[in-house]
Amino acid sequence: MAENSASMYGEGVPCWLDAQLPDVEAGKRFYGALFGWTFEARTGFAVWALKDGEPVAALVPKTDGRLPTTWTVYFATPDAAALAGRVRAAGGQVVSAPLPVDGLGVTALVADPQGAVFALWQPGGHPGFGRRREPGTFAWAELYTRDTGAADDFYGGLFRDALSGAGAGPDFGRAPVSDVFPPEMPPHFLVHFAVRDVPAALEEVTRLGGRVQAPPFGTSYGTVAVVTDDQGASFALLRR
C-alpha cells in the first residue's frame, strides 16, 4: 500500500534513501533488473526509483570522484536545522548544512561521533517513501559501529521520541561492526532491501555484475546477506 502521509515519518524514522553513483544509467539497469524498479527523472541529473508507481529511492550522480559510492539513509525531522544543531552539540559533525531542495524538502548530511554518515530530511512536497517493508523496497537500516553503548547514548538522545529502546527504533538498529565486517571497517549505516528469496536475489546480484560481501546470516530482524552493486555501493538483502 502506498504511504503518502508526511505524518507517517516522525522524527528519527528512516524516510528516504539515495545512492550516489558514478553512472546513474548503469544504476538504473542494475536496480531495475534486481528490484523491478522503474525510473522518473527529477531535479538535475537525479532520478527517482519507483515501485508500482510509488517512489522508493533516488539515484544521484556523484559530483566529485573522491566521494564514496554509497547508499545513504535519511531520517525524518520537522526541523533539519535544529536537528543538525543537536547532532553537533552531541559530538557529531555537520558535513553539509541544511539545504532546500526545489520545494521537496530540506536536507542536511551529518555524521555521528564515530563517523557514521546519515542524512536528515525535513519534508516539504516530498514526505518520503511511497512504499516500504515489501519486496524491492526499504526494510531496515543497521548501524554498524565500534562502540554500541556510545551509539545508544547518541541516537537515544537525538531521536528519543522515535526510539523504542536503547539503540533501536522503527526500521533502525545497531550492531558491532566486527559482527559482519573486518574490524578496520569504518562505522556506517547499511541499507536493507526486502526480498522474497535471499539466495535467488544473490544469484541475480552476481549475474548483474555485483558481488557478495557476506553470505546469508541470521539476525533478530530476519535473514540478511550483504552485497555490492556493479559500481561498488554496498547494501543488504533482507528476508523477514
C-alpha positions in Angstrom: 0.0 0.0 0.0 1.3 3.5 -0.8 2.3 5.7 2.1 1.6 9.3 1.2 1.3 11.0 4.5 4.1 13.0 5.9 2.9 12.2 9.4 3.9 8.6 8.9 7.5 9.6 9.4 8.1 11.1 12.8 11.4 12.4 13.8 14.1 9.7 13.8 12.3 7.4 11.4 14.1 6.4 8.2 12.0 8.0 5.4 14.2 8.1 2.3 17.3 6.7 0.6 19.6 7.7 -2.2 22.6 6.1 -3.9 25.5 8.3 -5.1 26.8 6.6 -8.2 29.4 7.3 -10.9 27.0 6.2 -13.6 23.2 6.6 -12.9 22.3 4.9 -16.2 24.2 1.8 -15.1 22.5 2.1 -11.7 19.1 2.1 -13.4 19.9 -1.1 -15.3 21.2 -2.9 -12.2 18.4 -1.9 -9.7 15.7 -2.1 -12.4 16.6 -5.7 -13.1 17.2 -6.6 -9.4 14.1 -5.0 -7.8 11.8 -4.3 -10.7 12.1 -0.6 -10.3 11.1 1.9 -13.0 12.6 5.4 -13.0 11.5 9.0 -13.3 13.7 12.0 -14.0 13.7 14.6 -11.2 15.8 17.6 -10.4 19.1 18.0 -12.2 20.5 14.6 -13.2 18.9 12.7 -10.3 16.2 10.0 -10.9 13.6 8.6 -8.6 13.2 4.9 -8.4 9.6 3.8 -8.4 8.0 0.5 -7.3 4.5 0.1 -8.7 4.5 3.8 -9.5 5.4 4.9 -6.0 8.8 6.5 -5.0 11.2 4.2 -3.1 14.7 5.7 -3.6 16.8 8.1 -5.6 19.9 7.6 -7.8 22.1 10.6 -7.8 25.3 11.1 -9.9 28.5 11.8 -7.8 29.7 15.3 -8.3 33.2 14.5 -7.2 35.1 11.3 -7.9 36.6 11.4 -4.5 33.2 10.9 -2.9 32.2 7.4 -1.9 29.9 5.3 -4.0 27.3 4.6 -1.3 23.7 4.3 -0.2 22.6 7.0 2.3 19.7 6.7 4.7 17.6 9.8 5.5 15.9 10.3 8.9 12.8 12.4 9.1 12.6 15.6 11.1 10.3 18.6 11.3 13.3 20.9 11.6 16.6 19.9 9.8 18.5 23.0 11.1 17.5 22.3 14.8 18.4 18.6 14.5 21.7 19.3 12.8 22.4 21.6 15.7 21.7 18.8 18.1 24.0 16.4 16.2 26.8 18.9 16.5 26.1 19.5 20.2 26.2 15.8 20.9 29.6 15.4 19.4 28.7 14.7 15.8 29.6 16.6 12.6 27.5 18.6 10.1 29.0 17.5 6.8 26.6 19.6 4.7 24.5 22.3 6.2 20.7 22.2 5.7 19.8 23.0 2.1 16.3 23.4 0.5 15.7 21.0 -2.4 13.3 22.5 -5.0 10.2 22.6 -2.8 10.6 18.9 -2.0 12.1 19.5 1.5 15.2 20.5 3.3 18.2 18.1 3.7 21.4 18.0 5.6 24.3 15.5 5.7 25.7 14.7 9.1 27.9 12.1 10.9 27.7 10.6 14.4 30.7 10.9 16.8 32.1 7.6 15.5 31.9 8.8 11.9 28.8 7.0 10.5 27.2 9.3 7.9 23.5 9.8 7.6 21.1 12.4 6.2 18.2 14.4 7.6 15.0 15.1 5.7 12.5 17.9 6.6 9.6 17.1 4.3 8.0 19.7 2.0 6.4 18.4 -1.2 8.1 15.0 -0.7 7.3 13.2 2.5 9.5 10.2 1.8 8.9 6.6 0.8 5.7 5.8 -1.1 6.3 2.1 -0.3 8.5 0.3 2.2 8.8 -3.0 4.0 7.8 -5.0 0.9 9.9 -6.8 -1.7 12.1 -4.4 -3.7 11.7 -1.5 -1.1 13.5 -0.3 2.0 13.1 -2.6 5.0 15.8 -1.8 7.6 18.9 0.3 8.3 21.5 -1.2 10.5 24.2 0.9 12.1 27.5 -1.0 12.3 29.5 0.8 14.9 32.6 0.3 17.1 31.0 1.3 20.4 27.4 0.3 20.7 27.0 1.9 24.1 28.1 5.2 22.8 25.8 4.8 19.8 22.9 4.0 22.1 23.6 7.3 24.0 23.9 9.4 20.9 20.9 8.2 19.0 18.8 7.7 22.1 19.3 11.4 22.8 19.0 12.5 19.3 15.8 10.5 18.4 14.4 9.9 21.9 10.8 10.2 20.7 11.2 7.7 17.9 13.3 5.0 19.5 11.6 2.1 21.2 14.5 1.1 23.4 18.3 1.7 23.6 19.8 1.8 20.1 16.8 0.5 18.2 13.8 2.2 16.7 11.4 1.9 13.7 13.3 0.2 10.9 16.7 1.1 12.6 19.1 -0.9 14.7 22.7 -1.2 15.6 25.4 -3.8 16.0 29.2 -4.1 16.4 30.9 -3.6 13.1 33.0 -6.7 13.7 29.9 -8.9 13.7 29.9 -8.8 9.9 32.8 -6.8 8.6 36.6 -6.6 9.2 37.4 -4.7 12.4 39.1 -1.9 10.4 35.8 -1.2 8.5 34.6 2.4 9.4 31.3 2.7 11.2 28.4 3.1 8.8 24.7 2.6 8.1 23.9 -0.4 5.9 20.6 -0.1 4.0 18.5 -3.2 3.7 16.0 -4.0 0.9 13.3 -6.6 1.4 13.4 -9.7 -0.9 11.2 -12.8 -1.1 14.2 -15.2 -1.6 17.7 -14.2 -0.5 19.6 -17.0 -2.4 17.7 -16.1 -5.6 18.4 -12.4 -5.1 22.1 -13.2 -4.6 22.2 -15.1 -7.8 20.7 -12.1 -9.6 23.2 -9.7 -8.0 26.1 -11.8 -9.2 24.5 -12.1 -12.7 24.2 -8.3 -12.9 27.9 -7.8 -12.1 27.6 -7.2 -8.3 29.3 -9.3 -5.6 28.5 -10.9 -2.3 30.3 -9.4 0.7 28.6 -11.6 3.4 26.6 -14.7 2.6 23.2 -15.1 4.4 23.2 -15.0 8.2 20.5 -14.8 10.8 19.6 -11.6 12.8 16.9 -10.6 15.2 15.0 -9.0 12.3 15.4 -11.6 9.6 17.9 -13.3 7.3 20.4 -10.9 5.7 23.1 -11.0 3.0 25.4 -8.1 2.3 26.3 -7.3 -1.3 27.7 -4.6 -3.5 26.3 -3.4 -6.8 28.3 -3.3 -10.0 29.7 0.2 -9.1 30.7 -0.7 -5.5 27.8 0.6 -3.4 27.1 -1.8 -0.5 23.6 -2.7 0.6 21.8 -5.7 2.2 19.1 -8.1 1.2 16.6 -9.0 3.9 14.0 -11.7 4.2 11.9 -11.4 7.4 
